[in-house]
Amino acid sequence: MTDSDSGGEPQGSETKCGFVAVIGAPNAGKSTLVNSLVGAKVSIVSPRVQTTRSIVRGIAIFGASQVIFADTPGIFQPKKRLERAMVAAAWSGAADAEVILLVVDSSKAGKHADADADTDRIIADIKKSGRKALLALNKVDITDKGRLLDLTARLNASDVFDEIFMISALTGDGLAHLRDHLAGLMSPGPWLFPEDEISDMPARLLAAEITREKLFLNLRQELPYSCAVETERWEEKKDGSARIEQVIYVSRETHRPIVLGNGGQRLKTIGASSRLELEALLERRVHLFLHVKVNERWNEDRALYAAWGLDFNA
């Protein structure tokens, strides 16, 4: 499922490898872009902001270059512990990467003050760090061309960006040029992952993330932010299938019946959708069992933060 032009791993000094941190304001299209560049779904996606909670690494091969993309949580002004941990993870991913790729939703520019403010703060912080970045103006297919040119000129004036790319992560427009440029920036050296590996995310966490995506897609506007999913048990069956038990934590007793739905129907829908996607990814049968539990302080659980790769004390 990797995008390889090499027909196998090149030999010796021919190979190149490196990390690209994909950062930006919430809902800029970072996860959609990473999935498109990797050529497979490695990060969950929803129309709502702050879907990504931790760093998700997607691995792609472009010719002789292996590029490891770090899809990061959206960067905004955090208020709660989980939000602070998410933003800290995003900046940590940027600090550890050879290349910073800032993704901006061009269709929101000038229309959403919060998104503009988040982007301006990110650019200011990159500039303060003394680093340079690449800029990907996303969703150009639905952005007025005049406004797009004005936005390009405004952001380019920051003197932070080495290159600017106009793309649509959803349609694929402009991605080939971006892909080739990133491949050329990688450093000479051996690949860090096998050529058929597309993510380093543990299977238990991947399964939990897929179910959390279904919660975002099936629940009302605010409720998914009050939920967490944990894979409690993973059992390999003799017939090759997997039995997976997950807990959906909600922060209030009143949220539990919302997740369950009438007669448990909404939970069944969420479970069926998650199971089908897991079976497609794992290429085998999955028996998925979901349980809903109330834990008012799940967002203060150090073990969950550790599982997500987040710093509890950020």
Residue pairs with C-beta under 8 A, 6 or more apart in sequence:
1 38
1 39
1 40
1 196
1 198
2 38
2 39
2 59
2 60
2 61
2 195
2 196
2 198
3 37
3 38
3 39
3 60
3 61
3 62
3 179
4 61
4 62
4 63
4 195
5 62
5 63
6 61
6 63
6 64
8 195
9 15
9 191
9 195
10 64
13 188
14 64
15 64
15 65
15 66
15 188
15 189
15 190
15 191
16 64
16 65
16 66
16 183
16 186
16 187
16 188
16 189
17 65
17 66
17 67
17 68
17 186
17 187
17 189
17 190
17 191
17 192
18 65
18 67
18 68
18 97
18 98
18 99
18 185
18 186
18 187
19 68
19 69
19 70
19 96
19 97
19 98
19 99
20 67
20 68
20 69
20 70
20 97
20 98
20 99
20 100
20 101
20 182
21 70
21 72
21 93
21 94
21 96
21 97
21 99
21 100
21 101
22 30
22 33
22 34
22 69
22 70
22 71
22 72
22 101
22 103
23 30
23 72
23 75
23 90
23 91
23 93
23 94
23 100
23 101
23 102
23 103
23 122
24 30
24 74
24 75
24 102
24 103
24 104
24 105
24 119
24 122
25 74
25 75
25 76
25 104
25 105
25 115
25 118
25 119
25 122
26 49
26 50
26 73
26 74
26 75
26 76
26 115
26 118
27 47
27 48
27 49
27 50
27 51
27 74
27 105
27 115
28 74
28 103
28 104
28 105
28 115
28 138
29 103
29 105
29 138
29 139
29 169
29 170
30 43
30 52
30 71
30 72
30 74
30 103
31 43
31 44
31 45
31 51
31 52
31 56
31 71
32 45
32 169
32 170
33 103
33 136
33 138
33 167
33 169
33 175
34 42
34 43
34 56
34 58
34 69
34 71
35 41
35 42
35 43
35 45
35 58
36 169
36 170
36 172
36 175
37 58
37 60
37 67
37 69
37 175
37 178
37 179
38 58
38 59
38 60
38 69
38 198
38 199
39 60
39 198
40 58
40 198
41 281
42 56
42 57
42 58
42 71
42 198
42 199
42 201
43 52
43 56
43 58
43 71
44 51
44 52
44 209
44 210
44 212
44 213
44 216
45 51
45 213
46 213
46 216
46 217
46 224
48 216
48 221
48 224
49 74
50 73
50 74
50 76
50 83
50 86
50 225
51 213
51 216
52 71
52 72
52 73
52 74
52 86
53 73
53 82
53 86
53 308
53 310
54 73
54 86
54 89
54 308
54 309
54 310
55 70
55 71
55 72
55 73
55 89
55 90
55 92
55 93
55 309
56 70
56 71
56 199
56 201
56 209
57 68
57 69
57 70
57 71
57 199
57 200
57 201
58 68
58 69
58 71
58 198
58 199
59 66
59 67
59 68
59 69
59 193
59 197
59 198
59 199
59 200
60 66
60 67
60 69
60 179
60 198
61 67
61 191
61 195
62 179
62 180
62 182
62 183
63 183
64 183
65 182
65 183
65 184
65 186
66 186
66 191
66 192
66 193
66 195
67 182
67 183
67 186
68 192
68 193
70 93
70 96
70 97
72 89
72 90
72 93
72 94
73 86
73 87
73 89
73 90
74 86
74 90
74 118
75 87
75 90
75 91
75 118
75 121
75 122
76 83
76 87
76 114
76 118
77 118
77 121
78 84
78 86
78 87
80 299
81 299
81 300
81 312
81 314
82 299
82 310
84 314
85 305
85 310
85 311
85 312
85 314
86 310
87 314
88 310
88 311
88 314
89 309
89 310
89 311
89 314
91 125
92 311
94 100
94 126
98 185
98 186
98 187
99 133
99 134
99 182
99 185
100 126
100 131
100 132
100 133
100 134
101 133
101 134
101 135
101 136
101 182
102 119
102 122
102 123
102 126
102 133
102 134
102 135
102 136
102 161
103 136
103 138
103 169
104 119
104 135
104 136
104 137
104 138
104 151
104 155
105 115
105 138
105 139
106 137
106 138
106 139
106 140
106 143
106 147
106 148
106 151
106 166
107 139
107 142
107 143
108 115
108 116
109 115
109 116
109 143
109 147
109 151
110 116
110 147
110 150
110 151
119 155
123 155
123 158
123 160
126 132
126 133
126 160
127 158
127 159
127 160
132 160
132 161
132 162
133 160
133 161
133 162
134 161
134 162
134 163
134 164
134 165
134 181
134 182
135 155
135 156
135 160
135 161
135 163
135 164
135 165
136 164
136 165
136 167
136 178
137 143
137 148
137 151
137 152
137 164
137 165
137 166
137 167
138 167
138 168
138 169
139 168
139 169
139 170
140 148
140 166
140 167
140 168
140 173
140 174
141 168
141 170
141 171
141 173
148 166
152 164
152 166
155 161
155 164
156 164
163 181
165 174
165 177
165 178
165 181
166 173
166 174
167 173
167 174
167 175
167 178
168 174
169 175
193 200
199 206
201 209
203 234
203 282
204 231
204 234
205 231
205 307
205 308
206 281
207 231
207 234
207 244
207 246
207 274
207 278
208 229
208 230
208 231
208 246
209 229
210 274
210 277
210 278
210 281
211 229
211 246
211 248
211 270
211 271
211 274
211 288
211 290
212 224
212 227
212 228
212 229
213 274
214 270
214 273
214 274
215 223
215 224
215 227
215 229
215 248
215 259
215 270
216 224
217 273
218 266
218 269
218 270
218 273
219 227
219 258
219 259
219 266
220 258
223 250
223 255
223 258
223 259
226 250
226 251
226 252
226 255
227 248
227 249
227 250
227 251
227 255
227 259
228 248
228 249
228 298
228 299
228 304
229 246
229 247
229 248
229 249
230 246
230 247
230 249
230 304
230 307
231 244
231 245
231 246
232 245
232 246
232 247
233 243
233 244
233 245
234 242
234 243
234 244
234 245
235 242
235 243
235 244
236 242
237 243
237 287
239 285
240 284
240 285
241 284
241 285
241 286
241 287
242 282
242 284
242 285
242 286
242 287
243 287
243 289
244 278
244 286
244 287
244 288
244 289
245 289
245 291
246 288
246 289
246 290
246 291
247 290
247 291
247 292
247 293
248 259
248 267
248 290
248 291
248 292
248 293
249 293
249 294
249 295
249 298
250 256
250 259
250 292
250 293
250 294
250 295
251 294
251 295
251 296
251 297
251 298
251 299
252 294
252 296
253 294
255 294
256 292
256 294
258 266
259 266
259 267
259 270
259 292
260 266
260 267
260 292
261 267
261 268
261 269
267 290
267 292
270 290
271 288
271 289
271 290
274 288
274 290
275 286
275 287
275 288
278 286
278 288
279 285
279 286
295 301
298 304
302 312
305 311
305 312
306 312
